Amino acid sequence: MRAPDSVLEFRGVVKRFGGISALNEVDFVVPRGQIVGLIGPNGAGKTTAFNLASGAYTTTAGDIIFEGRSTIGLKPYQVARRGIARTFQNIRLFRSMTVWEHLVVSNREKSRIRNILPFGGAGRETCERSRRILDLTGLTAFHDRLPVSLPYGMQRKVEIARALASQPRLLLLDEPVAGMNQDEAGELLELLLRLRREGLTILVIEHDMPFVMNLCDHIYVLDFGLVIAGGRPEEVRRDPVVLSAYLGEDGGCSR
């Protein structure tokens, strides 16, 4: 049975690499319209979960449900067409494309392939959506720049903007504030909260605990491939199992 109004569900998901279990019967639910955090120490299985959700890996056992349908057996491009977009822990941008071109090629118009060659001939709908995303992410002034010429934190924004251009219903963010200064992280926090208000569902991996605690509606904690805790940020922060495994004695932050 599908959990009420859930966008993504992991049901007993197992992922093994040879004799090593990266995930071991993992269960969690991402409710529609919420921001859910996935935290844990390095090597806990967080990015493995993202790779499974996006189709980059196949499960060893269990099921992954997106909007009521299993994604098992789908290739990454098929998962993306279903409505899941992601960013990466290590930024993956096209070196020869401008910021604008990154957004244009990610749009999902039916006539997309015909419209993007040349890039300046993109359809009206694509152009309007891309301009809105540039404005939303604070990238308008850099639309004609190559992302590789921008500061690292700004490149993170380009990757998020490209993901948004595909019109996802679920956005997976893998350490989105890595490399950002405090001001940039604050701007991204406000952007993600705005996207949630507009109805976008987000699953985020992040090691910056103040950022996670102030952003997320619900948090799951992974350790050695197991979900060891889950709940609202204030509950997770006080959980003694989580404190022992990851956050430290003071919970890692103040809210």
N, C-alpha and C positions, 0 to 999 in steps of 0.2 A: 504494500500500500504506500502511496505517495504521502509524505508529510504535508500537512495543510499549508498551502501557499508557499511551498519551498521552490527555489530556483535550482539549487544543486544539492544532491545527496550522495554521500559516500556510504555504501552499505557493505560492511565486512570486507573492505578492500585490503588486499594483500599484494605486496610487490617484493619479489625476491630477485636478487642479482647473484646467481650462483647459489652459494649456501648462506648468503647474507640477506636477512629480512629488513628492507628499508621501511616498509609499512606492514603492520601485523594486525589484521582485522580492524581496520580503522572505520569508525562511524562518525559522521557529523552531517549537519544540515545547515544550509545557508538560506535563511528566509528571504522572501522577496522584499526589496526595498530597504534592506539593512546593509550595514557594513560589518563584516565579520573578520576578526583577526585570527591568524594562525601563527602561534609563536612557539619557541622552544630553542634549545641549544643548537649549535652547529652540528649537523649530522643527524638531527632528529627526524628528518623525513619530510620537511616542509616543501622544499622545491620538488621532491619526488611527487608529492601530492599534486602540485601544479602541473607537472609534466604529464601525469595521468589524466587530470581534468581537461587538459588542452589537446590530448591525443598524441603527444610526443612519445609517451610510453604506453605499453599495454599492461593491463593488470595480470597478476598471477592468479588471483581469485577475487571474488566479490563483484560488485556492480557499482557503476557511477550513473546517476540519473540526472539529466538536465531537462527541466520543464516537463517532467513526466515520462521522458523517453531515455532509454539506455544509450550511452555513447560508446559502449564497448565495441571494438572493431572499427570505429571510425578513424579516418586519417585526420591530421591536424587541420587541413583546409576544410574538411567536412564539419569538424567541430566548430571552427570559426564561422562557417556559414550558418550553423544552428544559432549562433548568437553569443559565443564566448570569445572575448579578446583578452590578450595578456601582454604584460611587459616582462622583462627579464632581469635577473640579478646582475648580469653583465650586459650593458647596453648593446643592442643590436640594431644599428641604423645603417641606411644605405649611404655610403661615402660620397657618391656622385650626385645625390638628389638633394634639392633644397628642402627647407621645412615645408613649403607649400606643396611640393611634389609628394612628400611623404603622406600628406593628408589626402591628396587627390587619389593616389593609387589604392588607398585603403577604403574609399567609399564603396558602398554596395548598391549602386544603381544597376538596373538590369542591363543598361547599355554601357556599363563602365569601361569595358575593354575598348570599345569603339571611341569613347569620348576622351580617353587619356592620352591618345597619340595624335598630335602633340599634347603636352600637358596643358598648354594654354587654351586648348579647345574643350576642356572639361565642361560637362553639362551645367545648366543653371542651378539645378538642385545641389549638385556636388560643390559648386563654387560657394553657394550660400551657406551650406553646412560647414564647409572648410573655413570660411571667414568667421563664422560664429565660434568655432572651436579655437581658432587663433586668438580671438578676443577673450574667450573664456579662460584660456591657459596663459594669457599674457605674452603671446608669441607674435602678435601682429607686426611689430617692428622688425621682426627677424624672418619674415616670411620668405625672403629671397636669399637667405643665408644657407650655406651648407652646415648641417648640424655639427660636423666635426670641428668647425671653427668657433663653436660656442662653448662657454664654460660647462663643466661636467653636470652641474645641477640643472642647467638649461637643457642639456641633452636629455636628461630624465623627463623633462616636460614635453619635449618633442616626441619621445616614445609613448608617453601617455596620450598626447594629442592624436598620434597615429592610431592608437588603439580605439580612441573615442570615435574617430572618423568611420570606423567600420560599423557603427551603430549597434554596439553590443547590448545585450540585456544582462550580461554578467561580465564584470571587469575583474581580471586577476592581476594584482600588482605585487611583484616580487621585489621587496626592499626598495620602495619608491623614493625614500628620502636619503638613501645612501649617497654620499658625496655632496649633499646639500648643506648649506649653512642654516643657522637658526631661522633667519628671516624667510629663506626659500621654503623651509619645511613648514613654517607657519602659513605661507601662502598656499602651499599644496593642501594642508589640512582644511583650509577654508574652501578650496576648490572641491575637494572630495565630499565635504559636507553639503555643498551646494548641489553636486551631482546626485547625492542621496535624496535630497529634497525634491529633485526633479524625477525621481523614480528609479534611478540606476542602482542595481545591486552590485556590491563590491566585496571581494575576498582579498585580503591583504596579508602578506608576510612582511614582518618588519622587526628589527632588533632594537629600534629606538622606542623604549618603553613609554616615555611621556607622550610621544606621538600616538602610539597604539591606544593607550589608556584614554586619551582625549578624543580619539576618532571613532572607536568601535562600539557597536551596540552589544556585541557578543564576542567572546574570545574562546578559542580552543587551544590547549597546550599539548604539544607533542614532545615526547621524550623516548629515544630509542625505538621509534616507529610505532609508539602507542599513544593514544589520547589519554593523558593522565588527569585532565581537568577540563571543565568548560563552564561558562557562565558569563554574567555581566562583568565588566572590567573591575568593579569594586570587589566582587566576589572572588575573582581570579587572583587579584592582588593580595588578598588576605588568606588564600588557600595555603595551608602549611606544606602540602605536597609540592605545590608550584614554587613556593619560596625556597624549599630545599633543592629542587631540581634546577631552578633557573633564575628567579628574580633577585634572590638575596634577601637579607633579613628585613630591609625596609620596604620591600616591594618594588624597588627600582625607580620610584617617582612619586610625586605628589600630584593630585588631581585637582 
